[in-house]
């Protein structure tokens, strides 16, 4: 069984339907405009980049308290090809690491089409109200590398602090600071893995008799190993202190910063 309408595609594959003799069956067929954004992602050396996540992210909010999350994403195949089919009529950034900090699996800085780290220089994809096929090829920046961040956390009286959660915050995505990167041992020591081309703030927080945290420490990009000393001198849960000016600007319609 198959069904089609020119300029439209089904939202999902139709499954076989069993119909008894002299019977009938009703099958809903949700359709959407056949709008495809595709292209090829290459490395700096001109080779196909496989396994890279390509995202389309809105340059401005659509709803109150919106977050600049990806509207659609696709992972490149062995030939570096991607395809986005879920975009509605609107404007979008196209690129890499647009809605989340780079990871060891996807170690590329935030990178906008046609090939820039600067949001102000980014091209804007316009998805219209008609069926169309749009193509956007992109060459990746150089990949970042694993960076080891070590340190120790202490109570104000100098005692090692065990069981403290360590968070790494990329200031461009402060609302995503919720994943524990490491937890301190009996000596208050921790080891976390980051990327050498990304700027971070590191937070140490423990739920004692109420949340207690250390002053956040800014870590500039670089490959040198670090050995930090953090002191639990603040009341409150540090990663949730605020969402940052970048998010406020985006919600005002000023684009990503």
C-alpha positions in Angstrom: 0.0 0.0 0.0 1.3 3.4 -0.9 -0.1 6.9 -1.2 1.4 10.2 -2.3 0.5 13.8 -3.1 2.7 16.0 -5.2 4.8 18.3 -3.1 4.1 16.5 0.1 5.7 13.6 2.0 4.4 11.2 4.7 5.5 11.8 8.2 6.2 8.1 8.7 6.3 4.9 6.7 2.9 3.3 6.1 2.6 -0.2 7.7 0.7 -3.1 6.1 -3.0 -3.2 7.2 -4.9 -6.4 7.4 -8.4 -6.2 5.9 -10.9 -9.1 6.2 -13.1 -10.2 3.4 -15.7 -7.5 2.5 -14.2 -5.4 5.1 -12.4 -2.0 5.0 -9.9 -0.1 7.0 -9.2 3.5 7.6 -5.5 4.6 7.7 -4.6 8.1 8.7 -1.9 9.7 6.5 -0.3 12.7 8.1 1.6 14.7 5.4 4.0 17.6 5.4 5.5 19.8 2.7 8.4 18.1 1.0 11.1 20.5 2.2 14.6 19.1 2.4 17.8 20.8 3.6 20.8 18.6 2.7 24.5 18.9 2.0 27.9 17.5 2.7 30.2 18.1 5.6 34.0 18.0 4.9 37.0 18.1 7.1 39.8 20.7 6.8 41.6 18.2 4.6 38.6 17.9 2.2 37.6 14.5 3.4 34.0 13.4 4.2 33.2 13.9 7.8 31.2 11.0 9.1 29.3 10.9 12.4 29.0 14.7 12.8 25.8 16.2 14.1 24.4 19.0 11.9 21.8 21.2 13.4 19.3 23.9 12.4 18.6 26.3 15.2 16.3 29.4 15.2 18.0 32.8 15.4 15.2 34.2 17.6 12.6 32.8 20.0 9.2 31.7 18.9 7.6 31.5 22.3 8.0 33.1 25.7 10.9 31.7 27.7 12.0 29.7 24.7 15.5 28.1 24.5 17.7 28.2 21.3 17.4 24.4 20.9 17.8 22.7 17.6 14.7 22.6 15.5 16.0 19.6 13.6 19.3 17.7 13.4 21.0 15.0 11.4 24.1 12.9 11.7 26.3 12.7 8.6 26.8 9.3 6.9 30.1 7.8 5.7 30.2 10.2 2.8 29.6 13.2 5.0 26.1 13.7 3.8 23.2 14.9 6.0 19.5 15.6 5.5 17.0 17.7 7.4 13.4 17.1 6.7 11.6 18.4 9.7 11.9 22.1 9.4 8.8 24.3 9.2 8.4 27.7 7.5 10.9 30.0 9.4 14.5 31.2 9.5 17.4 29.1 10.9 21.1 29.0 11.5 22.7 25.9 10.0 25.9 24.5 11.5 27.7 22.4 14.1 27.4 22.6 17.9 24.6 25.2 17.7 22.5 24.1 20.6 25.0 22.5 23.0 28.6 22.6 23.9 31.1 20.6 21.9 31.8 17.1 23.2 34.6 14.5 22.9 32.3 12.7 20.4 31.6 15.9 18.4 34.7 18.0 19.2 34.0 21.0 17.0 33.5 24.5 18.2 30.1 26.2 17.5 30.4 26.7 13.7 27.9 28.5 11.5 27.3 28.2 7.7 29.1 29.3 5.5 32.1 28.7 7.9 32.4 31.0 10.8 32.4 31.0 14.6 30.9 34.5 14.7 27.0 34.4 14.8 27.0 37.9 13.3 28.6 36.6 10.1 26.4 33.5 9.9 24.2 32.9 6.9 20.5 32.5 7.5 18.4 29.7 6.0 15.0 30.8 4.9 12.5 27.9 4.7 9.5 29.0 2.6 5.9 27.8 2.5 6.4 25.7 -0.6 8.1 22.4 -1.4 11.8 22.9 -2.1 15.2 21.3 -1.8 18.0 23.5 -0.4 21.7 22.6 -0.2 24.3 23.8 2.3 27.8 22.3 2.3 30.2 23.1 5.1 33.9 22.6 5.9 34.6 21.9 9.6 37.0 23.8 11.8 39.9 21.8 13.3 38.7 19.4 15.9 39.4 20.1 19.6 41.3 17.6 21.8 40.8 16.0 25.2 42.0 18.2 28.1 42.3 16.8 31.7 41.2 19.1 34.5 42.1 17.9 38.0 41.8 19.5 41.4 40.7 19.3 45.0 37.8 20.7 46.9 38.0 21.7 50.6 35.8 23.0 53.3 36.7 26.5 54.7 38.5 24.9 57.6 40.8 23.1 55.2 39.2 19.6 55.4 39.0 17.7 52.1 35.4 17.7 50.8 34.2 14.2 49.7 31.2 13.7 47.5 31.2 17.1 45.9 29.7 17.3 42.4 31.9 19.0 39.7 30.1 20.7 36.8 31.7 22.1 33.6 29.7 25.1 32.2 30.2 26.4 28.7 29.2 30.0 29.2 27.4 30.0 25.8 24.9 27.4 27.1 24.6 28.2 30.9 21.1 26.5 31.1 22.7 23.2 30.3 25.0 23.0 33.4 23.4 20.0 35.0 25.7 17.0 34.0 28.1 15.9 36.7 31.6 15.8 35.2 33.2 14.3 38.2 32.7 13.7 42.0 35.4 14.2 44.6 36.9 11.2 46.5 37.9 10.9 50.2 40.8 13.3 49.6 38.6 15.8 47.9 40.2 15.1 44.5 38.5 15.0 41.2 39.4 14.5 37.5 37.2 15.8 34.6 37.6 15.8 30.9 37.1 18.9 28.8 38.1 20.2 25.3 41.2 22.3 24.8 39.5 24.9 22.5 36.5 25.6 24.7 36.2 28.2 27.5 34.5 26.8 30.7 33.4 27.8 34.1 33.9 25.0 36.7 31.5 24.7 39.6 31.8 22.6 42.8 28.5 22.0 44.6 27.5 19.7 47.5 24.1 19.1 49.2 25.2 19.4 52.8 22.8 21.1 55.3 21.6 23.1 52.3 23.5 23.5 49.0 27.0 24.8 49.4 29.3 25.7 46.5 32.7 27.1 45.6 33.3 30.3 43.6 33.1 29.4 39.9 36.5 29.4 38.2 36.9 30.5 34.6 39.1 28.2 32.5 40.5 29.7 29.3 41.1 27.5 26.2 44.5 25.7 26.2 46.1 22.3 26.3 47.9 22.5 29.5 46.7 20.2 32.3 45.2 22.0 35.3 45.3 21.3 39.1 42.7 23.5 40.8 41.9 24.2 44.4 38.3 25.0 45.2 36.8 26.0 48.6 33.2 25.6 49.5 32.6 29.1 50.7 29.2 30.0 49.1 25.7 29.2 50.1 23.5 28.1 47.2 23.7 25.9 44.1 26.2 27.6 41.9 25.3 26.2 38.4 21.8 27.7 38.7 22.9 31.2 39.8 21.7 32.7 36.4 21.2 31.9 32.8 23.5 34.6 31.4 23.3 37.6 29.2 23.6 35.5 26.0 20.3 33.8 26.6 18.6 37.1 27.5 19.8 38.7 24.3 18.6 35.7 22.2 15.1 36.0 23.8 15.1 39.7 22.9 15.5 38.7 19.2 19.2 39.6 19.0 20.4 36.2 17.8 23.0 34.0 19.3 26.1 35.6 20.9 
